[in-house]
Amino acid sequence: MFGQLGLSHGFGSMGVTGLLRLHLVSESLIALACFPISIALLRIVRSRRGFRFNGVLFCLAASILACGVTYGVEVLTQWRPVFWVSIAIEASAAAALIVVLVVLLRITPNILAVPHKLADSRFRELIEEAPDAILQVDERGTIVIANRTAERMCGYTREELLGSNVDQLVPQAYRALHAKQRDQFVLARVPRPMAERVENLSVRRKDGTEFPAEIGLSPVQTEAGLFVTAVVRDVTDRKRLERELEQERELRGQRIEVLARLAADLAHEIKNPLAIIHARASDLNEMAAQATTLPASIVAQSCDSIVKTTERAIRVIRGVQALAHEGSHDPMQQTDVRGLIDQAVELSKTRYATHGIELQTVVPDGLPMVVCREVQIEQVLVNLLNNAFDAIDGDARSQPWVQVRVSMQPASDADGGVEAVCGAAAVLIDVLDGGPGVSPENRARLMETFFTTKPRGAGIGIGLSVSQTIAQDHGGTLVLMDAEGPTCFRLTLPVLPPHPTEGDSA
């Protein structure tokens, strides 16, 4: 059999039997390998219906299957030559392979670009979800990349940002300077990390408002030229916390300053009551040693003196405790204005008396209650009394007197919509002094933090600014009156409670 078939296929006299066997075995193995490969590819196509290259795999499976059938037919034709069947199958296999070739040529660039597209997609997602605004500009300042956070932070849409100049995000007053700085940065090409904080940086929103920001800059050299990536962080909340901490430090500094200045006077204030108590107790002890029975009137008089003196010492101690207490988190509560003034005067009167300065109070009856944090308002009054004392003491032009005068603001003088209590919308507490007055050049800056008209070492300039802040927190005001005559600071406290804030209770 092999001899006859070998001649028909052109093997001639060339080792027909061995070569023919090798030929048949090779084609049989190829045919057997093609079938499972095609089945495996078709199973992949079936199981992964959403795979973007399923069409290619299907065509490849069909071509491999056609090749396997071709080799199988070749083996069969060794026994029964049916050449037209073999040629038809070979033509089908060739057509399938040509289709696979064409498809592969078309999709090869896309396949090769898949890793880059995935990387670009992940990079875009990383930028979009970043908590900071990310912008990239070219050398001319044109924005070429902007993330979603930049849209939300600046109030512009992506379309409005892309292609526009970054100068539109710079406050108007700094745009000319920013253009010069941008040119210098492009020349230097030195990154500026966000950790290198530059003070007073701010970003302008679309609506014209501004917010404080930290900005990090990083130059990137590409084939298309130099680009600068800017990372912008909104630090509004942090600045607010810093201001609150600074205000707390100012309040603490004010209390320390007041306590330090009153220390000597308070020591004297406590020393006198203790001396009186000691003297009365010693008298009673001597009388008890000399007589078996003491007259009731003498005992009552001595005890009454001891009680009054003790109460005076207790008031002084409580006043010192109040000044040392921070008080900003105390609840708002109804308070008697007369009690506030009496406590402030109690802490200051010894100092005034020692230096021969008269301290007067004019407090009418029938005052309405005010809603306030008692400790803080008392601190304001003590500070005003200390300033009045400093204005008079040591100045030959001054008249040695200070007056605390209380009045009521009639409801007719109040702003519309404010209800009145006891016919008044607010309580006015004026602290007047016979000092030389405030010069016109100092009036405008008097309430500024750290501005002081006192000699070096006599004050740090935080009392009035902090006192004004306390008054405003209570819905009132603290102002220097412009009227002719003695210097007058007016503290206004509304009779009705201010708008409630978180943590406050009436």
C-alpha positions in Angstrom: 0.0 0.0 0.0 2.7 2.5 1.0 4.6 1.8 -2.2 1.6 2.6 -4.4 0.6 5.7 -2.5 4.2 6.9 -2.2 4.6 7.1 -6.0 1.4 9.0 -6.4 2.7 11.7 -4.1 6.0 12.2 -5.7 8.2 10.4 -3.3 9.7 8.3 -6.1 12.5 6.1 -5.0 13.5 8.2 -2.0 13.1 6.0 1.0 9.4 6.0 0.4 8.4 4.0 3.4 10.3 6.0 6.1 9.5 9.5 4.7 5.8 8.7 4.2 5.4 7.4 7.7 7.1 10.6 9.1 4.8 12.7 6.9 1.7 11.0 8.1 2.6 11.1 11.8 3.5 14.8 11.6 0.2 15.7 9.9 -1.8 13.6 12.3 -0.2 15.2 15.4 -0.8 18.7 14.0 -4.4 17.9 13.3 -4.9 16.4 16.7 -3.3 19.5 18.4 -5.4 22.0 16.4 -8.7 20.6 17.6 -8.1 21.0 21.4 -6.5 24.5 20.8 -9.6 25.6 19.0 -11.9 24.2 21.6 -10.0 26.0 24.4 -10.2 29.3 22.5 -13.9 28.9 22.0 -14.4 28.2 25.7 -12.6 31.4 26.5 -14.8 33.4 24.1 -17.9 31.8 25.6 -17.0 32.3 29.3 -15.8 35.9 28.9 -18.5 37.5 26.8 -17.5 41.1 27.7 -13.8 40.7 26.7 -13.0 43.3 24.0 -10.9 40.9 21.9 -13.4 38.0 21.7 -13.8 38.5 17.9 -10.1 38.0 17.4 -10.1 34.9 19.5 -13.1 33.5 17.6 -11.4 34.0 14.2 -8.2 32.5 15.5 -10.0 29.5 16.8 -11.8 29.1 13.5 -8.6 29.3 11.5 -6.8 26.8 13.8 -9.7 24.5 13.5 -9.7 24.8 9.7 -5.9 24.1 9.7 -6.5 21.0 11.8 -9.2 19.7 9.4 -6.9 20.4 6.5 -4.1 18.3 8.0 -6.6 15.6 8.9 -7.9 15.5 5.3 -4.3 15.3 4.1 -3.9 12.1 6.1 -7.1 10.7 4.7 -6.1 11.4 1.1 -3.2 9.1 1.5 -5.7 6.2 1.3 -8.4 7.9 -0.9 -7.4 10.9 -2.9 -10.2 13.4 -2.8 -8.3 16.5 -3.8 -11.3 18.8 -4.3 -12.2 18.4 -0.6 -8.7 19.0 0.5 -8.4 22.1 -1.7 -11.7 23.5 -0.4 -10.7 23.0 3.2 -7.3 24.6 2.6 -8.9 27.6 1.0 -11.2 28.0 4.0 -8.2 27.8 6.3 -6.4 30.4 4.2 -9.4 32.7 4.3 -9.7 32.4 8.1 -6.0 33.1 8.5 -6.2 36.2 6.2 -9.1 37.5 8.3 -7.1 36.9 11.5 -4.2 38.7 10.0 -6.3 41.7 9.0 -7.9 42.0 12.4 -4.6 41.7 14.2 -3.1 44.4 12.0 -5.9 46.7 12.9 -6.0 46.1 16.7 -2.3 45.7 17.4 -1.8 49.4 18.2 -4.8 49.4 20.6 -3.5 46.2 22.3 0.0 47.8 22.7 -1.6 51.0 24.1 -3.7 49.1 26.7 -1.2 49.3 29.5 -0.6 53.1 28.9 -4.4 53.7 28.7 -4.9 51.9 32.0 -2.1 53.8 33.6 -3.5 57.1 32.3 -7.0 56.2 33.5 -5.7 55.4 37.0 -3.6 58.6 37.1 -6.7 60.6 36.1 -8.8 58.9 38.8 -6.0 59.7 41.3 -6.0 63.4 40.4 -9.8 63.7 40.3 -10.2 62.3 43.8 -7.3 64.2 45.4 -8.4 66.4 48.4 -6.4 69.3 47.0 -7.0 71.3 43.8 -4.5 70.3 41.1 -3.8 72.5 38.2 -1.2 72.3 35.4 -0.2 75.4 33.4 2.2 75.9 30.5 4.9 78.6 30.4 2.4 81.3 29.5 0.2 80.4 32.4 -2.5 78.7 30.4 -4.3 76.0 32.4 -4.1 72.6 30.6 -5.2 70.3 33.4 -7.7 70.9 36.3 -9.2 68.3 38.6 -12.7 68.1 40.1 -11.5 69.6 43.4 -10.3 72.7 41.5 -13.7 73.1 40.0 -15.4 72.9 43.4 -12.8 75.0 45.2 -12.7 77.9 42.7 -16.3 77.8 41.5 -15.5 77.4 37.8 -16.5 74.5 35.5 -13.8 72.4 33.9 -14.5 74.0 30.5 -14.1 77.5 32.0 -10.7 76.6 33.6 -9.1 74.8 30.7 -7.6 77.2 28.2 -7.9 80.2 30.5 -5.0 81.9 32.2 -4.2 81.0 35.8 -4.0 84.8 36.7 -7.8 84.8 36.9 -7.4 82.8 40.2 -5.1 85.4 41.6 -6.5 88.4 43.6 -6.6 91.5 41.5 -4.1 93.4 43.7 -1.4 90.7 43.2 -1.8 89.8 39.5 1.0 92.0 38.2 3.4 90.7 40.8 2.2 87.1 40.1 3.1 87.4 36.4 6.7 88.4 37.3 7.0 85.7 39.8 5.7 83.1 37.3 8.3 84.2 34.8 11.0 83.9 37.5 9.9 80.4 38.4 9.9 79.3 34.8 13.5 80.4 34.5 14.6 79.0 37.9 12.7 75.7 37.6 13.1 75.0 41.3 10.2 73.1 42.9 8.5 74.8 45.8 7.1 72.2 48.2 3.9 73.0 50.0 5.8 72.6 53.3 7.6 75.9 52.4 4.7 78.0 53.6 4.4 81.4 52.0 2.4 83.9 54.1 -0.7 85.7 52.8 -1.3 83.5 49.8 -5.0 83.5 48.7 -7.0 82.3 45.7 -9.9 84.2 44.0 -13.1 82.3 43.3 -15.4 83.0 40.3 -17.8 85.0 42.5 -14.9 87.3 43.6 -14.5 86.0 47.1 -11.1 84.9 48.2 -9.8 82.1 50.5 -6.4 81.6 52.1 -4.4 78.8 50.5 -1.1 76.9 50.6 0.4 76.3 47.1 3.0 73.8 46.1 4.7 74.2 42.6 6.5 71.6 40.6 8.0 72.1 37.1 7.7 69.3 34.6 9.8 69.3 31.4 8.1 67.4 28.5 8.5 67.1 24.7 5.8 69.7 24.4 7.6 72.2 26.6 7.7 73.1 30.3 4.6 72.7 32.4 4.1 73.7 36.1 1.9 71.6 38.3 0.3 73.5 41.2 -1.3 71.8 44.2 -3.6 74.2 46.0 -4.9 73.6 49.5 -7.7 75.6 51.1 -6.6 76.5 54.7 -9.6 78.5 55.7 -10.5 76.1 58.6 -6.9 76.1 59.8 -6.6 79.8 59.7 -9.9 80.1 61.7 -8.5 77.7 64.3 -5.3 79.7 64.5 -7.3 82.9 65.0 -9.3 81.3 67.8 -6.1 80.0 69.4 -4.5 83.5 69.1 -7.6 85.1 70.7 -7.4 82.6 73.6 -3.7 83.5 74.0 -4.7 87.2 74.0 -7.3 86.6 76.7 -4.9 84.6 78.8 -2.2 87.4 78.4 -4.8 90.0 79.4 -5.7 88.1 82.6 -2.0 87.6 83.4 -1.3 91.3 82.8 -4.2 92.5 85.0 -3.4 90.1 87.8 0.3 91.1 87.7 -0.6 94.7 88.0 -3.1 94.2 90.8 -0.9 91.8 92.7 0.5 94.4 95.1 -2.8 96.1 95.6 -4.6 92.8 96.2 -2.0 91.8 98.8 -2.7 95.0 100.6 -6.5 94.4 100.2 -6.3 91.0 101.8 -3.8 92.1 104.5 -6.1 94.8 105.9 -9.1 92.5 106.5 -6.9 89.9 108.1 -5.4 92.6 110.4 -8.9 93.7 111.4 -10.0 90.1 112.0 -6.9 89.5 114.0 -7.4 92.6 116.1 -11.1 91.9 116.8 -10.3 88.3 117.7 -7.4 89.4 120.0 -9.7 91.9 121.8 -12.3 89.2 122.4 -9.6 86.9 123.7 -8.2 89.5 126.1 -11.7 90.4 127.4 -12.5 86.7 127.9 -9.3 86.4 130.0 -10.1 89.4 132.2 -13.8 88.8 132.8 -15.9 85.7 133.2 -18.8 87.2 131.2 -18.5 89.5 128.2 -21.2 92.1 127.5 -23.4 90.9 124.6 -23.1 94.3 122.8 -19.3 94.1 122.7 -19.4 90.5 121.4 -22.0 91.3 118.8 -20.1 94.4 117.7 -16.8 92.4 117.4 -18.5 89.5 115.6 -20.2 91.9 113.2 -17.0 93.5 112.3 -15.3 90.2 111.8 -18.1 89.0 109.5 -18.1 92.1 107.4 -14.4 92.1 107.1 -14.4 88.5 106.2 -17.0 89.1 103.5 -14.9 91.8 102.1 -11.9 89.5 101.9 -14.0 86.8 100.3 -15.2 89.3 97.6 -11.7 90.2 96.8 -10.6 86.6 96.5 -13.6 85.8 94.3 -12.8 88.7 92.1 -9.2 87.4 91.7 -10.6 84.0 90.8 -12.9 85.5 88.3 -10.1 87.4 86.6 -8.0 84.2 86.5 -10.9 82.2 84.9 -11.0 82.2 81.1 -14.8 82.2 80.9 -15.4 82.0 77.1 -17.2 78.7 77.5 -19.3 79.7 80.4 -23.1 79.7 79.8 -24.9 82.9 79.1 -27.1 83.8 82.1 -29.1 86.7 83.5 -26.8 89.0 85.5 -27.4 92.1 87.7 -25.4 95.1 86.2 -24.9 96.6 89.7 -23.3 93.4 90.9 -20.8 93.4 88.0 -19.8 97.0 88.6 -19.5 96.5 92.4 -17.2 93.6 91.9 -15.0 95.4 89.4 -14.8 98.5 91.6 -14.0 96.3 94.6 -10.9 95.0 92.8 -9.7 98.5 91.8 -10.6 100.8 94.7 -7.5 100.1 96.9 -5.2 101.0 94.0 -7.2 104.2 93.3 -7.2 105.2 97.0 -3.5 104.6 97.4 -2.7 107.0 94.6 -5.3 109.6 95.6 -7.6 109.1 92.7 -11.4 109.3 93.3 -13.4 106.4 92.0 -17.1 107.2 91.6 -20.1 105.1 90.6 -23.5 106.3 89.3 -25.8 103.3 89.1 -29.5 104.1 89.0 -32.1 101.8 90.5 -34.5 99.6 88.4 -31.9 98.5 85.9 -33.0 95.4 83.8 -31.0 92.3 83.9 -28.5 91.6 81.1 -27.7 88.2 79.6 -23.9 87.7 79.6 -20.9 85.7 80.7 -20.3 87.4 84.0 -16.6 86.6 84.2 -15.9 88.1 80.8 -17.8 91.3 81.3 -16.1 91.8 84.7 -12.8 91.4 82.9 -13.8 94.2 80.5 -14.7 96.5 83.3 -11.5 95.9 85.2 -9.5 96.5 82.1 -11.3 99.9 81.5 -10.7 100.9 85.1 -7.0 100.0 84.8 -6.7 102.0 81.5 -8.4 105.0 83.2 -6.1 104.8 86.1 -3.0 104.7 83.8 -4.3 107.7 81.9 -4.4 109.8 85.1 -1.6 108.6 87.2 1.6 110.5 86.7 0.2 113.1 84.2 0.2 116.6 85.6 -2.5 117.7 83.2 -5.0 115.1 84.6 -7.7 115.6 87.1 -7.7 112.7 89.7 -11.1 111.2 89.2 -12.8 108.3 87.4 -16.5 107.7 87.1 -18.5 104.6 86.2 -21.9 105.8 84.9 -24.7 103.5 84.0 -27.7 104.4 81.9 -30.4 102.8 79.7 -30.8 103.1 75.9 -34.4 103.8 75.3 -36.3 101.4 73.0 -37.0 104.3 70.6 -33.2 104.6 70.0 -32.7 101.0 69.3 -32.7 99.4 65.8 -36.0 98.3 64.4 -37.3 94.9 65.4 -35.6 95.0 68.9 -37.9 94.5 71.7 -37.5 96.4 75.0 -37.4 95.2 78.6 -38.3 97.7 81.3 -38.5 100.4 78.5 -34.8 99.8 77.5 -33.2 98.0 74.6 -29.7 98.0 76.1 -27.6 99.0 79.1 -24.9 101.6 78.6 -21.9 101.5 80.9 -19.6 104.5 80.6 -16.2 104.7 82.1 -15.1 108.4 82.2 -11.7 109.7 83.4 -10.1 113.1 84.0 -7.0 112.2 82.0 -5.6 114.2 79.1 -7.7 112.4 76.5 -6.7 110.4 73.4 -4.9 112.1 70.6 -6.6 112.2 67.1 -3.8 110.1 65.5 -4.3 107.3 68.1 -8.1 107.1 68.0 -8.2 105.1 64.8 -5.8 102.5 66.0 -6.8 102.3 69.6 -8.7 99.0 69.2 -5.9 97.3 67.2 -4.3 94.3 68.7 -0.8 95.0 70.2 -1.2 98.8 69.7 -0.7 100.7 73.0 -0.1 104.3 74.0 1.6 103.3 77.3 5.3 103.4 77.9 7.4 100.3 77.0 6.9 97.6 79.6 3.6 99.2 80.9 1.3 97.2 78.7 1.3 94.9 75.6 -1.7 96.4 73.9 -4.2 93.6 73.9 -6.7 94.8 76.6 -9.0 97.0 74.4 -8.9 94.7 71.4 -9.9 91.7 73.5 -12.5 93.7 75.4 -14.0 94.8 72.1 -14.2 91.2 70.9 -15.9 90.1 74.1 -18.4 92.9 73.8 -19.2 91.9 70.2 -19.6 88.2 71.2 -22.3 89.4 73.6 -24.1 91.3 70.8 -22.9 94.6 72.2 -20.2 97.2 71.4 -17.2 98.9 73.0 -16.3 102.3 71.6 -14.5 105.4 72.4 -17.1 108.2 72.4 -16.4 111.3 70.3 -18.2 113.8 72.5 -16.4 116.8 73.9 -15.3 116.6 77.5 -13.7 113.8 79.5 -12.5 110.6 77.8 -15.4 108.1 77.8 -15.4 104.4 76.8 -18.9 103.1 76.4 -19.8 99.4 76.8 -23.2 98.5 75.4 -24.9 95.3 76.5 -28.3 94.3 75.0 -31.0 93.6 77.5 -32.3 90.7 75.4 -29.9 87.7 74.9 -27.9 87.7 71.7 -28.5 85.0 69.1 -27.6 81.6 70.7 -24.4 79.9 69.7 -23.5 76.3 70.0 -22.7 75.4 73.6 -24.5 78.4 75.0 -27.5 78.2 77.2 -29.7 81.1 78.4 
